[in-house]
Amino acid sequence: MARFKKTMSKKELEKEGRTLGIELDRRHSKEDLIEELEAVEPASADDVTWNSIEEFTEAVTATGMIFDRDFIPVNIEALYEAFTSNPEEFKETPAYKFLTQ
């Protein structure tokens, strides 16, 4: 994974950080940014969970889902309700796959 990140620009690394819920400072070296990303990356998509509507909203916003033409208009409350009511079924939806890509 680190090898792939070395080909990314600082802006791309910053965007990747936002999908993980962190804000990277592009004034730092590329190597430092990669280290920060690797320190917080989830082990796998199966481990992704949200404990509140606020965390879920942040994930939807950070991934750019609200701007993706396949998901407009996004009803964050309805998506979160689907996640909390049946997480296993929600993991099979395009929304979950988008949020955990």
N, C-alpha and C positions, 0 to 999 in steps of 0.2 A: 504494500500500500504506500509506503514512504517513497518508493521509486516513482510512482505515478504522481504523487504530490510535488515532486521536484520539477515536474514539467509544467505545473500550474503557476500562473502569475500571482502576485501578492493580492490583487483584487479578487481573483478566484478563490484563493485561500481564505480571504476575509468572508466571502459569501458562504463558503463551506462552514466556517466557524459560526456564522449566524444560524445555519440550519441545525447546529448542535447547541445553540443557545448561548454562545459566547461571542464577544466582540474582540476581534484581533486588532492590534495597533500596527498598521502597515509601516510605521517608522522603524519597526524592528526588522532584523534580518529575516530573510526567507526561511532559513534553517530554524530560527527561533519560532516563527509562526507555525511551521510544520510540527515542531515539538509540542507546542501548545495544543494543536489539533489532536495529535496522537494521544495526548494525556487525557482528553475528555471524550474521545470517540466511544460510542456504545459498542459492546462486544458483538452484538448481532441485532437484526431488526426484531427478533422475537422478544428481546428484552425491553423494547420501548413501551413505556406506559406514561400516562399523565394522571396526576393526582388531583387536579383541580381544573375547572373551566379556564382559569387564567393560564395555567401551563399549556393546556390544549390550544388556546387562542394564540399564545406565543409561538407554538409550533406551526400552526396554520399560517401565521403571518411570516415567520422566519423562512419557511420553505418556499414562499411565493405562491402557495396554493390559491390565495385569494385573487391572484392576478392571472392564474392559468385559465385559459378559455374553456377547458373541459370541466371546470368546477365553478364557473360563475353562474348564478350568484351562490356564494358559499354561505350556508346557514350554520355558523359555528356551533350554536346551541344544539341544533338537531344532530350534527355530527358527533358532538360530545355525548349526547344522550344515547346515540347508537353505540358508541364505544363503551359507556358505563353499563348499559343494559345487557349487552351481549358481546363482550370483548373478543371471544373466539370467532364469532361470525364477522365482527367488524374487521378482523385481521385479514379477511378474504376480500375486502372491498378495495376498489381502486383508490379510494381516499386514504386508507391506511398505507397502501403500497406507495402512494405519492409522498406521504408524510415521513416514511421510513427509508426512502431511497437513498 
